[in-house]
Amino acid sequence: MPKVVLVRLETSPEDIVGMQVSQGILTVRGGMTSHAAVVARGMGTCCVSGCGNDNEVTIDYDAKVFTINGVTFHEGDWISIDGSTGNIYAGSIKTVAATENPYLQKFMGWADERRQLKVLTNADNPADAQNAMDMGAEGIGLCRTEHMFFAADRIKAVREMICATDVESRKKALAKVEPFQEQDFIEMYRICGEKPMTIRYLDPPLHEFLPTKAEDIAELAADMDMTAEALTNVVESLHEVNPMMGHRGCRLAVSYPEIAEMQTTAVINAAVKVSKELGISIKPHIMIPLVGDVKELKFVKDVVVKVADAIIAESGLDLKYEIGTMIEIPRAALTVGEIAKEAEFFSFGTNDLTQMTFGFSRDDAAKFLGAYYDNKIYESDPFQHLDTKGVGALVKLATEAGRATRPDLSVGICGEHGGDATSVEFCHGVGLDYVSCSPFRVPLARLAAAQAAIKNPRS
């Protein structure tokens, strides 16, 4: 397979197949926690995200050409990118693959003896899960199920679900997706065994699964036996001014409970099958995203429990499961005393929590944050290093209030801060149980957790 670098203005979940086959990803817009950066880290793929603005870098998708600093590159030209420095080079630069180092393994063993935080990983497919386990992860703290929806063998059924005009049609389309999700979970449960795996239900807005260009809409409409006009109306109806604060997360399950029903069926069936196959007891952890009110969580939880309990009763197993939520909305952090009555665990989604607490977009902030650093307003990117004064205060408050309601509450973070050393130190200090980070950042998190424990040991 030829080596390729994917060059985009910015990426979205729809680009996932192209990202998977790329050796490098280069985007004009974005930053440390943009879609491109987060997904690339999880894949272990080199990424430069936010290399300039739209005036400095131009891309002509139709001609397959981009220009940067006055230099034009065509499809087939060699470029090399450095994900650590952000440098972009014309031509091919020789690289050397990382190799197993027994001295590093011994050193990491020393770190594991001292740390008190568990280190989990963010993984959305079996390959990422295996990479993370090989690097010492103690489980999966975040499995983003939407990344499983874009594969070529299932995206059509997902689009049928989105375009459905009634519940029965939506369920019919979801029934086509369920076996794929179930098989993904089966493969990941086989890798994890009895280690925990937290599965986050569908989170992004539905428009991300549909094309936007007229020619792509026409092609998809013909494939789905719809008129281009009808599909265009669906696309336009899903348009939101600020989709990251719109119809996504648990709001999708409130509007369309059948989505949660399908995902629960896939999760529990997979857990039952692998438990029987391996003779172990798998305990699914189901995470409901973007909760802002306990009633939202209760509504979706009731859907999950009804489906899960029916499958478990039929299986004959005494299979246990937990239902929790991702705390990523400030209101949730401030009302966790109520939310903890329904949630058995919390996971702080610090990417979105930072975004909503500061009130700026994680994809666009890179455009102006440079001026903030130059003028000493911010010392560092709050999406890279956790803001301990603001966002951290919410994390600390929510952890204490949640455990006041439910003393055995398990609490961790699964945002990209989970792989940042200073953020890991903060998480240790406020008593979190674990951090979860991209597979290739697991060794860093293990070391940072050990250093935090040595510096400030818990009683």
Backbone torsions as a table, in degrees:
resi	resn	phi	psi	omega
1	MET	NA	131.6	-179.3
2	PRO	-67.6	150.2	176.6
3	LYS	-79.0	133.2	-178.4
4	VAL	-134.9	151.3	170.2
5	VAL	-116.2	124.1	177.7
6	LEU	-82.0	123.5	-179.8
7	VAL	-115.5	121.2	-177.5
8	ARG	-141.1	157.3	169.8
9	LEU	-61.2	-47.7	174.0
10	GLU	-159.3	159.4	179.6
11	THR	-106.1	162.1	174.2
12	SER	-138.0	171.1	179.0
13	PRO	-54.9	-24.3	180.0
14	GLU	-65.7	-19.0	-179.3
15	ASP	-87.3	5.2	-168.3
16	ILE	-59.5	-37.0	-179.0
17	VAL	-66.4	-43.8	177.1
18	GLY	-63.2	-36.9	179.2
19	MET	-66.7	-35.7	-177.2
20	GLN	-67.6	-29.1	-177.0
21	VAL	-98.1	3.4	-177.4
22	SER	-95.2	145.6	174.0
23	GLN	-87.1	-19.0	178.6
24	GLY	-151.6	154.6	-179.9
25	ILE	-130.9	129.5	-178.9
26	LEU	-127.4	121.6	177.4
27	THR	-124.6	148.7	178.8
28	VAL	-74.8	-46.1	-177.9
29	ARG	-100.7	159.0	174.1
30	GLY	122.2	-171.9	-178.5
31	GLY	-165.1	-160.3	-174.5
32	MET	-59.3	-30.2	-177.0
33	THR	-117.8	21.2	173.1
34	SER	-69.5	167.0	-179.0
35	HIS	-55.5	-45.4	-178.1
36	ALA	-60.2	-46.2	-176.6
37	ALA	-66.3	-44.0	-177.5
38	VAL	-64.5	-47.4	-177.9
39	VAL	-67.7	-41.2	-179.7
40	ALA	-61.6	-42.1	178.8
41	ARG	-60.5	-41.7	179.7
42	GLY	-63.0	-32.8	-179.3
43	MET	-85.9	-12.2	-173.9
44	GLY	74.1	26.6	-177.4
45	THR	-99.4	136.9	177.5
46	CYS	-62.7	136.0	-176.8
47	CYS	-145.5	135.0	167.6
48	VAL	-117.7	110.0	-175.1
49	SER	-115.3	120.7	-178.2
50	GLY	88.7	52.7	-174.9
51	CYS	-82.0	-5.2	178.9
52	GLY	173.6	-168.1	175.3
53	ASN	-108.2	175.8	-173.9
54	ASP	-65.7	-18.1	178.2
55	ASN	-84.3	-29.1	-177.1
56	GLU	-85.8	-30.3	-177.7
57	VAL	-126.2	127.6	179.0
58	THR	-120.1	143.3	178.3
59	ILE	-129.4	129.9	173.7
60	ASP	-112.3	98.8	-175.4
61	TYR	-64.0	-38.9	-177.2
62	ASP	-65.4	-41.8	179.9
63	ALA	-84.6	-8.3	-178.4
64	LYS	57.1	52.7	-176.9
65	VAL	-137.3	141.9	168.5
66	PHE	-137.6	151.2	-177.9
67	THR	-124.9	132.2	179.1
68	ILE	-139.9	129.6	-177.8
69	ASN	52.8	37.4	177.3
70	GLY	80.1	-2.7	179.9
71	VAL	-102.6	128.5	-177.0
72	THR	-102.1	134.8	178.6
73	PHE	-120.1	136.4	177.3
74	HIS	-107.6	159.5	174.4
75	GLU	-54.0	129.6	-178.0
76	GLY	103.1	-18.3	176.3
77	ASP	-73.6	151.1	177.9
78	TRP	-86.2	133.3	166.5
79	ILE	-135.1	156.4	175.5
80	SER	-129.0	140.6	-179.6
81	ILE	-126.9	148.2	179.1
82	ASP	-116.5	107.7	-177.0
83	GLY	-68.5	-18.5	180.0
84	SER	-81.6	-42.1	-177.2
85	THR	-98.0	-20.8	-174.7
86	GLY	84.3	5.8	-179.2
87	ASN	-73.4	146.6	177.5
88	ILE	-124.6	129.3	-175.5
89	TYR	-120.9	142.2	170.1
90	ALA	-78.2	135.9	179.0
91	GLY	97.2	176.7	-177.3
92	SER	-101.4	125.0	177.5
93	ILE	-108.2	131.1	-177.8
94	LYS	-65.1	137.0	178.6
95	THR	-121.2	159.7	179.4
96	VAL	-123.4	128.3	-178.7
97	ALA	-71.4	145.1	175.7
98	ALA	-68.7	144.9	-179.9
99	THR	-124.1	159.0	177.7
100	GLU	-62.7	134.6	-179.3
101	ASN	-124.4	109.2	-176.6
102	PRO	-62.2	-29.3	178.4
103	TYR	-68.3	-38.4	177.0
104	LEU	-64.0	-42.1	-179.4
105	GLN	-61.1	-39.8	178.9
106	LYS	-66.5	-42.8	179.3
107	PHE	-61.8	-42.6	179.6
108	MET	-66.5	-30.3	175.6
109	GLY	-63.3	-39.3	175.3
110	TRP	-61.6	-41.4	179.8
111	ALA	-62.6	-41.9	-178.7
112	ASP	-64.0	-30.0	178.9
113	GLU	-68.0	-25.6	-175.0
114	ARG	-99.2	-28.8	-173.5
115	ARG	-72.5	152.3	178.6
116	GLN	-113.5	-19.3	173.2
117	LEU	-80.2	139.0	169.4
118	LYS	-78.3	149.7	178.2
119	VAL	-119.5	112.6	177.8
120	LEU	-106.9	-177.1	-177.5
121	THR	-132.6	158.4	170.9
122	ASN	-97.1	114.5	-176.4
123	ALA	-143.7	136.3	-175.0
124	ASP	-117.5	2.5	-178.7
125	ASN	-155.3	164.3	-177.1
126	PRO	-59.3	-37.2	-178.6
127	ALA	-63.2	-45.8	178.3
128	ASP	-63.9	-40.0	179.7
129	ALA	-61.2	-43.9	-179.3
130	GLN	-66.7	-41.8	177.1
131	ASN	-56.9	-45.3	-177.5
132	ALA	-65.2	-42.1	179.2
133	MET	-63.7	-38.4	178.4
134	ASP	-63.8	-26.8	-179.2
135	MET	-94.0	6.5	173.1
136	GLY	99.6	11.6	178.1
137	ALA	-66.2	146.0	-177.4
138	GLU	-100.6	16.7	-179.5
139	GLY	147.9	-175.3	178.9
140	ILE	-111.8	117.9	-179.4
141	GLY	-89.8	-13.4	179.7
142	LEU	-157.4	114.9	170.2
143	CYS	-113.4	110.1	-176.4
144	ARG	-86.7	102.7	-170.5
145	THR	-67.4	-23.0	-179.0
146	GLU	-63.7	-26.9	179.6
147	HIS	-70.3	-14.2	176.8
148	MET	-85.1	-9.7	-172.7
149	PHE	-86.6	-14.7	-169.6
150	PHE	-93.9	-4.5	179.2
151	ALA	-60.5	149.2	-173.9
152	ALA	-59.4	-28.8	-176.4
153	ASP	-83.3	1.3	-179.0
154	ARG	-137.2	-14.9	-175.9
155	ILE	-62.7	-33.9	179.5
156	LYS	-61.3	-44.1	-179.9
157	ALA	-65.8	-36.0	177.1
158	VAL	-62.7	-43.0	179.5
159	ARG	-67.4	-35.1	174.6
160	GLU	-61.2	-40.8	178.6
161	MET	-61.7	-44.0	-177.8
162	ILE	-65.6	-37.3	-176.2
163	CYS	-84.4	-7.3	-178.4
164	ALA	-61.8	142.5	-178.1
165	THR	-103.7	-2.7	178.1
166	ASP	-148.6	166.7	-174.5
167	VAL	-62.4	-43.6	-176.7
168	GLU	-63.4	-40.3	177.9
169	SER	-66.2	-37.5	179.5
170	ARG	-67.1	-41.9	178.6
171	LYS	-65.1	-36.9	179.1
172	LYS	-62.3	-42.1	178.4
173	ALA	-69.2	-41.7	-179.9
174	LEU	-64.3	-31.3	178.3
175	ALA	-63.0	-25.5	177.2
176	LYS	-77.0	-28.0	-178.0
177	VAL	-82.5	-34.4	-172.5
178	GLU	-52.9	-45.7	-179.3
179	PRO	-61.2	-34.2	178.5
180	PHE	-67.2	-45.8	178.3
181	GLN	-61.7	-43.9	-179.2
182	GLU	-59.8	-44.2	-179.5
183	GLN	-64.9	-38.6	175.4
184	ASP	-58.0	-46.9	-178.9
185	PHE	-66.4	-38.0	177.7
186	ILE	-58.2	-47.6	-178.6
187	GLU	-64.2	-38.0	-179.4
188	MET	-74.4	-35.8	176.0
189	TYR	-65.1	-34.7	177.8
190	ARG	-63.2	-36.1	179.8
191	ILE	-74.0	-43.9	-176.5
192	CYS	-76.5	-30.9	-174.7
193	GLY	62.2	-127.9	-179.0
194	GLU	-89.4	2.3	173.0
195	LYS	-68.0	148.2	-175.9
196	PRO	-67.3	146.0	170.8
197	MET	-135.6	116.6	-179.5
198	THR	-96.5	120.0	-175.8
199	ILE	-106.1	116.4	178.8
200	ARG	-88.3	129.1	179.2
201	TYR	-71.5	167.5	-173.0
202	LEU	-46.7	127.4	-171.9
203	ASP	-116.8	-42.1	-171.2
204	PRO	-76.0	160.4	175.7
205	PRO	-62.9	148.3	-172.1
206	LEU	-67.3	-23.1	-177.7
207	HIS	-62.0	-22.6	-178.1
208	GLU	-66.9	-16.3	-179.7
209	PHE	-90.7	-3.5	-176.4
210	LEU	-115.4	150.1	178.2
211	PRO	-73.7	165.3	179.8
212	THR	-120.6	-25.3	179.8
213	LYS	-76.0	143.8	-176.6
214	ALA	-57.4	-43.3	-177.8
215	GLU	-67.8	-33.9	177.9
216	ASP	-71.4	-37.5	177.4
217	ILE	-64.0	-42.7	179.8
218	ALA	-62.8	-41.8	179.3
219	GLU	-64.6	-44.6	179.8
220	LEU	-67.3	-39.3	-179.9
221	ALA	-60.3	-43.1	178.8
222	ALA	-63.7	-38.4	-179.5
223	ASP	-67.4	-31.1	-177.2
224	MET	-98.1	7.6	179.5
225	ASP	59.4	42.8	176.1
226	MET	-122.9	162.6	171.9
227	THR	-81.3	152.0	178.0
228	ALA	-60.7	-34.8	179.9
229	GLU	-64.3	-43.0	-179.3
230	ALA	-63.8	-42.7	-179.8
231	LEU	-70.0	-36.2	176.3
232	THR	-60.6	-39.5	178.3
233	ASN	-63.2	-37.7	177.3
234	VAL	-64.7	-46.5	-180.0
235	VAL	-59.3	-45.6	-178.6
236	GLU	-67.2	-34.6	-179.8
237	SER	-67.3	-24.6	-179.1
238	LEU	-89.5	-5.2	-179.0
239	HIS	-64.0	134.9	177.6
240	GLU	-131.8	145.1	180.0
241	VAL	-63.8	-42.8	177.8
242	ASN	-134.0	82.8	-173.3
243	PRO	-62.0	-25.9	179.7
244	MET	-71.2	-12.7	175.5
245	MET	-119.1	24.7	-174.3
246	GLY	-114.7	-132.3	-173.0
247	HIS	-84.4	83.5	-177.6
248	ARG	-150.7	178.9	177.3
249	GLY	60.5	-141.4	-177.9
250	CYS	-62.8	-19.1	179.3
251	ARG	-64.3	-31.4	176.2
252	LEU	-65.4	-43.2	-178.8
253	ALA	-70.7	-28.7	175.6
254	VAL	-69.1	-41.7	179.4
255	SER	-73.5	-38.9	-176.2
256	TYR	-130.5	78.7	-177.3
257	PRO	-56.9	-24.4	-178.6
258	GLU	-63.1	-23.1	175.3
259	ILE	-66.8	-46.5	178.3
260	ALA	-64.9	-35.1	177.7
261	GLU	-62.0	-45.5	180.0
262	MET	-63.0	-46.2	-177.0
263	GLN	-67.0	-36.4	177.2
264	THR	-65.0	-41.6	177.0
265	THR	-57.9	-44.7	-179.2
266	ALA	-65.3	-45.2	-177.7
267	VAL	-63.8	-51.1	-174.4
268	ILE	-71.3	-40.5	176.7
269	ASN	-59.4	-42.7	179.5
270	ALA	-63.5	-43.2	-179.9
271	ALA	-64.1	-40.6	178.6
272	VAL	-63.3	-46.9	-175.6
273	LYS	-65.8	-43.1	-178.4
274	VAL	-73.5	-34.0	176.1
275	SER	-59.9	-43.7	178.8
276	LYS	-70.5	-40.7	-177.1
277	GLU	-64.4	-43.3	-175.0
278	LEU	-98.9	-6.1	-179.3
279	GLY	67.5	34.5	-180.0
280	ILE	-123.0	175.1	179.4
281	SER	-115.2	100.7	179.0
282	ILE	-86.3	137.2	-179.9
283	LYS	-119.7	96.9	-178.8
284	PRO	-61.5	140.1	172.7
285	HIS	-113.8	113.8	-175.2
286	ILE	-106.5	123.6	-175.5
287	MET	-113.4	124.1	178.5
288	ILE	-94.1	118.5	-173.4
289	PRO	-87.0	157.5	169.4
290	LEU	61.7	31.8	177.8
291	VAL	-72.8	135.6	176.3
292	GLY	-122.7	-11.1	-178.1
293	ASP	-145.3	142.0	-177.3
294	VAL	-60.0	-29.7	-179.7
295	LYS	-67.6	-32.8	174.3
296	GLU	-61.2	-50.3	-178.9
297	LEU	-60.3	-44.3	-178.9
298	LYS	-61.1	-40.7	-179.3
299	PHE	-61.2	-51.0	-177.8
300	VAL	-70.2	-38.2	179.6
301	LYS	-59.4	-41.8	180.0
302	ASP	-61.0	-37.9	176.9
303	VAL	-63.5	-46.7	-178.2
304	VAL	-62.6	-47.8	-177.2
305	VAL	-61.2	-42.6	-178.7
306	LYS	-59.8	-46.5	-178.9
307	VAL	-70.3	-46.7	-176.6
308	ALA	-61.7	-46.8	-176.9
309	ASP	-63.7	-35.7	179.5
310	ALA	-66.6	-42.7	-179.8
311	ILE	-66.9	-43.0	-178.9
312	ILE	-64.6	-41.4	178.9
313	ALA	-61.1	-39.7	-179.4
314	GLU	-71.6	-28.1	-176.5
315	SER	-74.0	-26.7	-177.0
316	GLY	83.4	0.7	178.4
317	LEU	-91.3	153.4	173.1
318	ASP	-94.5	62.1	-174.0
319	LEU	-85.3	128.7	179.3
320	LYS	-101.1	156.0	175.7
321	TYR	-149.7	159.8	177.8
322	GLU	-123.6	147.0	176.2
323	ILE	-121.4	125.0	179.9
324	GLY	-135.6	-166.6	-177.8
325	THR	-144.4	160.2	174.7
326	MET	-96.3	123.1	178.1
327	ILE	-90.0	104.8	-177.3
328	GLU	-138.7	4.7	177.0
329	ILE	-118.1	130.8	-179.2
330	PRO	-52.1	-37.3	179.7
331	ARG	-61.6	-37.0	177.4
332	ALA	-63.8	-42.5	179.9
333	ALA	-62.8	-30.3	-177.9
334	LEU	-86.8	-13.0	-177.7
335	THR	-122.8	25.7	-175.6
336	VAL	-65.9	-21.7	176.9
337	GLY	-58.0	-38.9	176.3
338	GLU	-76.9	-43.9	-176.5
339	ILE	-62.6	-34.6	-178.9
340	ALA	-66.4	-15.2	175.9
341	LYS	-67.9	-26.5	-179.2
342	GLU	-108.6	-22.7	-176.1
343	ALA	-97.6	132.3	178.5
344	GLU	-91.5	-11.1	173.8
345	PHE	-155.7	154.8	174.4
346	PHE	-117.0	142.2	169.0
347	SER	-133.0	120.1	-178.8
348	PHE	-79.1	118.4	173.5
349	GLY	-86.5	84.0	-168.6
350	THR	-72.3	-14.7	173.0
351	ASN	-63.3	-55.7	-179.4
352	ASP	-72.0	-34.7	179.7
353	LEU	-63.4	-38.7	176.1
354	THR	-65.8	-44.3	-179.2
355	GLN	-59.5	-45.9	-175.5
356	MET	-78.6	-27.4	178.5
357	THR	-74.5	-42.4	178.0
358	PHE	-78.3	-28.0	-179.9
359	GLY	80.9	25.1	171.5
360	PHE	-135.5	156.6	-173.9
361	SER	-73.5	135.5	178.7
362	ARG	-69.3	-21.8	178.4
363	ASP	-84.7	-28.5	-175.0
364	ASP	-102.7	-15.0	-172.8
365	ALA	-61.9	-28.3	-178.6
366	ALA	-59.8	-23.0	-178.0
367	LYS	-66.6	-30.8	-175.4
368	PHE	-120.3	-10.8	-176.5
369	LEU	-65.3	-26.7	177.6
370	GLY	-56.1	-41.1	178.8
371	ALA	-66.4	-32.2	178.8
372	TYR	-69.1	-36.9	177.4
373	TYR	-70.4	-42.5	-179.1
374	ASP	-60.7	-35.5	-177.6
375	ASN	-96.5	11.5	174.9
376	LYS	60.5	29.0	175.8
377	ILE	-80.0	-46.5	172.4
378	TYR	-118.5	142.1	178.2
379	GLU	-85.0	-27.1	-177.6
380	SER	-155.3	167.3	179.3
381	ASP	-68.4	117.3	-178.3
382	PRO	-67.6	-13.4	174.7
383	PHE	-84.5	-14.8	178.8
384	GLN	-98.3	-43.8	177.5
385	HIS	-118.2	125.1	-175.7
386	LEU	-56.5	131.2	175.5
387	ASP	-74.5	99.8	-173.4
388	THR	-72.9	-25.8	-177.9
389	LYS	-75.4	-40.0	-177.0
390	GLY	-102.2	-70.0	179.7
391	VAL	-62.2	-41.8	179.1
392	GLY	-61.8	-35.2	177.8
393	ALA	-63.6	-37.6	177.1
394	LEU	-67.2	-40.0	179.0
395	VAL	-62.5	-46.3	-179.2
396	LYS	-64.3	-47.2	-180.0
397	LEU	-59.7	-46.0	-176.9
398	ALA	-67.5	-37.3	178.5
399	THR	-63.1	-46.7	-179.1
400	GLU	-66.7	-44.0	-178.6
401	ALA	-68.5	-37.8	178.8
402	GLY	-64.3	-42.2	-179.5
403	ARG	-75.0	-20.8	174.0
404	ALA	-67.2	-33.4	177.0
405	THR	-81.7	-42.8	-176.7
406	ARG	-131.8	93.6	-173.5
407	PRO	-57.0	-29.2	-177.8
408	ASP	-93.1	15.6	-178.0
409	LEU	-60.4	127.3	174.5
410	SER	-87.2	131.5	-174.7
411	VAL	-134.7	134.9	176.2
412	GLY	-154.4	-175.9	173.8
413	ILE	-125.1	149.1	179.1
414	CYS	-130.6	10.4	172.5
415	GLY	-75.4	174.6	-177.5
416	GLU	-63.7	-16.0	176.8
417	HIS	-62.8	-18.1	-179.4
418	GLY	-63.6	-14.8	177.7
419	GLY	-109.8	9.9	-179.6
420	ASP	-101.6	129.6	-171.6
421	ALA	-60.2	-46.0	-178.2
422	THR	-67.4	-34.4	178.5
423	SER	-70.1	-38.6	177.2
424	VAL	-61.6	-40.6	178.5
425	GLU	-61.1	-41.7	177.8
426	PHE	-63.0	-44.8	-178.7
427	CYS	-61.0	-38.9	175.3
428	HIS	-61.9	-44.2	-175.4
429	GLY	-65.4	-31.8	-178.5
430	VAL	-93.4	4.7	171.4
431	GLY	87.1	22.4	176.6
432	LEU	-67.7	157.6	-178.9
433	ASP	-85.8	-31.1	-176.0
434	TYR	-157.2	162.6	165.9
435	VAL	-121.4	149.9	177.4
436	SER	-128.1	132.8	-175.4
437	CYS	-143.0	174.8	178.4
438	SER	-61.3	150.6	-174.9
439	PRO	-52.0	-42.3	-174.4
440	PHE	-80.4	-2.2	175.1
441	ARG	-103.3	0.4	-178.6
442	VAL	-58.0	-47.0	179.6
443	PRO	-59.6	-39.7	178.5
444	LEU	-61.7	-43.5	-179.3
445	ALA	-65.7	-38.2	178.0
446	ARG	-61.4	-44.0	179.8
447	LEU	-67.2	-44.2	-179.3
448	ALA	-62.7	-37.1	178.5
449	ALA	-65.8	-37.9	178.0
450	ALA	-66.9	-43.8	179.2
451	GLN	-62.1	-38.9	179.0
452	ALA	-64.5	-40.5	-178.9
453	ALA	-68.3	-35.8	177.9
454	ILE	-69.0	-41.6	-177.6
455	LYS	-71.0	-38.2	-175.0
456	ASN	-143.3	74.3	-175.0
457	PRO	-65.3	140.7	175.2
458	ARG	-79.4	153.7	179.0
459	SER	-73.6	NA	NA
